[in-house]
Amino acid sequence: MQFTELEMRFSVLARLVCALLTLMAVVGFTANAKQLTITDASGEPLQHAVVELPQPVQTPDSVAIMDQVHKQFVPYVLTIQKGQQVNFPNSDDIRHHVYSFSPTKPFELKLYAGTPNAPLQFNNAGVVVLGCNIHDSMVGYIYVSNGNQVLISNARGVVQIPHNVDSVTVWHPEQQDEIASRKSVTLPSGVDSHTVMMNTEPPAPRNTFGERFGNNE
C-alpha cells in the first residue's frame, strides 16, 4: 500500500504537532516549578537527599523493590509510602542475611538466595537502615513517608519543586544529625531556585552493622 503525497504531508504535520505539544508540556512543567539544590557544607551537591512535600499522595498498590547487586543494596535510598510493601530480591550469586534494627521496622530475612516468599509491609513512617549480617559493607536506607509526596535529589543535588509549595523537609543518609531527624526548610517566595545546605559526614568505618546503627536511632 502506497501513501499519497497528501497523506505523507499530513503524517509529517501530525508528528510535528505531537512534538510541539510535548515541548509545550515540558516547558509548562518547568515554568510551574522551582529548583531546589541540596549541598554539603563545602557546597558540593548531595545525591540521595530525600525532600518531602506537604502534599498528600495515595499509597501505591505496587510492591517496591530493594535489590541486592554486587554486595550493595540497590537503590541506595528507597522511598516508599506508609503502608506500602517492599520485596528484597537477591540478584547476587551468593546468599545475604538482611535485617534492620530501626524502630520504624525491625526485621530479619535470614540467609537466603533468590527472592523471599513474601514482601514486607512498612506501616510506620520513618527511616529504616538496612544491613547484611554476612557483608558488613552493605548499608541501605528505606525512607517511609507519612503519606506525603517525596522527591529524591539527582547527581547534581537537584529536585524540582512546584511553585505553590512553600515548605519542605530534607533528609540525607549521611547527615550529622540523628539518622531519623529531618531538616525543616521554608522556601522563599518569588524565587525560581533555592539551595539547602546539610551538614554531612561519611559513614564511619565499623566492624559490625550494630556498632553504628544498633543503639542510636
C-alpha positions in Angstrom: 0.0 0.0 0.0 1.4 3.4 -1.0 0.7 6.7 0.7 -0.4 9.6 -1.5 1.7 12.8 -1.2 -1.2 14.5 0.7 -1.3 11.6 3.3 2.5 11.8 3.7 2.4 15.5 4.3 -0.4 15.0 6.8 1.6 12.4 8.6 4.6 14.7 8.9 2.4 17.5 10.1 0.8 15.3 12.8 4.3 14.3 14.1 5.3 18.0 14.3 2.2 18.8 16.2 2.8 16.0 18.7 6.4 17.1 19.2 5.2 20.7 19.7 2.6 19.6 22.3 5.3 17.6 24.1 7.6 20.5 24.2 4.9 22.8 25.5 4.1 20.3 28.3 7.8 20.2 29.3 8.1 24.0 29.2 4.9 24.3 31.2 6.1 22.0 33.9 9.4 23.9 34.2 7.6 27.2 34.3 5.5 25.9 37.2 8.4 24.5 39.2 11.3 25.9 41.1 14.7 24.3 41.6 15.9 23.1 45.0 19.6 22.2 45.3 20.9 20.2 48.2 24.6 20.6 49.1 27.0 19.7 51.8 28.9 22.3 53.9 31.6 22.8 51.2 29.0 23.4 48.5 29.3 20.0 46.8 25.9 18.6 45.6 24.3 15.9 47.6 22.7 13.0 45.7 20.2 10.8 47.5 18.7 13.6 49.6 15.0 13.0 50.2 12.7 16.0 50.0 9.2 15.6 51.5 6.5 17.9 50.3 3.3 18.8 52.4 1.2 17.3 49.6 -0.7 14.0 50.4 -0.5 11.1 47.9 -2.2 7.8 47.8 -0.2 4.7 48.9 0.7 2.8 45.7 -0.6 -0.7 45.2 2.7 -1.8 43.7 5.4 -3.5 45.7 8.6 -1.6 45.9 11.9 -3.3 45.3 15.1 -3.2 47.3 17.5 -5.4 45.4 21.0 -6.7 46.3 23.6 -6.4 43.5 27.4 -6.8 43.8 27.1 -6.8 47.6 25.2 -3.5 47.6 21.6 -2.5 48.2 20.0 -1.1 45.1 18.8 1.6 45.3 21.0 3.0 48.0 17.9 5.0 49.2 14.4 3.7 48.5 11.4 6.0 49.1 8.0 4.5 49.8 4.7 5.5 51.4 3.5 4.3 54.8 1.6 1.0 54.3 3.5 0.1 51.2 5.1 -3.3 50.7 8.8 -4.0 49.8 10.4 -7.1 48.3 14.1 -7.9 48.8 15.3 -10.0 45.9 18.9 -11.2 46.0 20.4 -10.8 42.5 23.8 -11.9 43.6 25.1 -15.4 43.2 25.8 -15.5 46.9 23.5 -15.5 49.9 22.6 -12.5 52.1 21.2 -12.1 55.5 19.2 -8.8 55.5 18.0 -7.1 58.7 17.3 -3.8 60.4 17.5 -2.6 64.0 15.4 0.5 63.2 12.3 1.1 65.4 10.4 2.0 62.3 10.6 -1.6 61.0 12.8 -4.1 62.8 13.0 -7.3 60.8 15.3 -10.1 59.7 15.5 -12.1 56.5 17.8 -14.9 57.3 20.5 -16.2 54.9 18.8 -16.6 51.6 19.2 -16.6 47.8 16.7 -15.5 45.1 13.5 -13.8 46.3 11.8 -14.2 49.7 8.4 -15.8 49.6 6.5 -12.7 50.6 7.2 -8.9 50.7 7.4 -7.0 54.0 4.9 -4.2 54.8 6.1 -0.9 56.3 3.2 0.5 58.4 5.2 3.2 60.2 6.7 6.4 58.8 10.4 7.0 59.4 13.8 5.8 58.3 14.8 2.2 58.1 18.6 1.4 58.0 19.4 -1.9 56.3 22.4 -4.1 56.8 23.6 -7.6 55.9 24.8 -9.9 58.7 27.3 -11.5 56.3 28.7 -8.4 54.5 29.3 -5.5 56.8 29.9 -3.1 54.0 26.3 -3.4 52.8 24.2 -0.5 54.1 21.0 0.8 52.5 18.1 3.0 53.5 14.3 3.0 53.2 12.6 6.3 53.7 8.9 5.8 54.6 6.8 8.8 54.1 3.8 9.6 56.2 1.6 9.8 53.1 3.2 12.8 51.5 4.9 13.3 48.1 8.6 12.7 48.2 11.4 13.6 45.8 15.0 12.4 45.7 17.9 14.6 44.5 19.9 13.6 41.4 23.7 13.6 41.0 23.6 17.4 40.8 21.7 17.5 44.1 18.6 18.9 42.4 14.9 18.4 42.7 12.1 20.3 41.0 9.5 21.7 43.5 6.1 23.0 42.5 5.9 26.8 42.8 2.9 26.6 45.2 5.0 24.7 47.8 6.5 27.0 50.4 7.9 24.5 52.9 9.6 21.1 52.8 11.6 18.7 54.9 15.0 17.4 53.8 16.8 14.2 54.9 20.1 12.6 53.9 21.6 9.3 54.8 24.9 10.9 55.7 23.6 13.8 57.8 25.4 14.6 61.0 22.1 14.9 62.8 20.3 11.8 64.2 19.6 9.4 61.4 15.8 9.7 61.7 15.6 13.5 62.0 14.6 15.8 59.1 15.5 19.4 58.4 12.6 21.8 58.0 13.1 24.3 55.2 10.9 27.4 54.4 11.2 28.3 50.7 11.4 32.0 49.9 8.6 33.3 47.8 9.2 34.8 44.4 12.4 32.9 43.6 13.0 30.2 41.0 15.8 28.4 42.8 17.0 27.8 46.4 19.9 26.0 48.0 19.7 24.0 51.2 23.0 23.0 53.0 23.2 19.8 55.0 26.0 19.0 57.4 27.2 15.5 56.5 29.9 13.1 57.3 31.0 9.9 55.6 29.9 6.7 57.3 32.5 5.8 59.9 34.4 2.5 59.5 32.9 -0.2 61.5 33.4 -3.9 62.2 29.7 -4.7 62.6 26.4 -3.2 61.4 25.2 -2.9 65.0 28.2 -0.8 66.1 26.9 2.2 64.0 23.2 1.7 63.9 22.2 -0.6 66.7 21.7 2.0 69.5 21.4 5.5 68.1 18.1 5.5 66.2 
